[in-house]
Amino acid sequence: ALALDEARLTIASAKSSGAQNYAVEALKAAEAALETADKAYKTLHYDMARKDAETAVQFAKRAQEEAEKKTADKKLKPAKKKATASKKAASVKKGK
């Protein structure tokens, strides 16, 4: 049950990082693996449940990493545009 709890927490963390917007496939894979783990646990297949929960954690971590990277990239793009606009304005003032 501990592995299942870890999988649930990792998926929740991935969602809070924006994985449902930026890492849909990895998040879906994590949720599917968790569902399979839950079913295995309920049918007393504990080893299978643990393995599936570990798989869910791996996918959720990947989803979180993807979401965090895409969120960071998105935050950087406006800053790059502003910097480019500032350079263009400065070159216009200089008469270039």
Stockholm file with secondary structure:
# STOCKHOLM 1.0

chainA/1-96         ALALDEARLTIASAKSSGAQNYAVEALKAAEAALETADKAYKTLHYDMARKDAETAVQFAKRAQEEAEKKTADKKLKPAKKKATASKKAASVKKGK
#=GR chainA/1-96 SS CHHHHHHHHHHHHHHHTTHHHHCHHHHHHHHHHHHHHHHHHHTTCHHHHHHHHHHHHHHHHHHHHHHHHHHHHHHHHHHHHHHHHHHHHHHHHHTC
#=GC SS_cons        CHHHHHHHHHHHHHHHTTHHHHCHHHHHHHHHHHHHHHHHHHTTCHHHHHHHHHHHHHHHHHHHHHHHHHHHHHHHHHHHHHHHHHHHHHHHHHTC
//
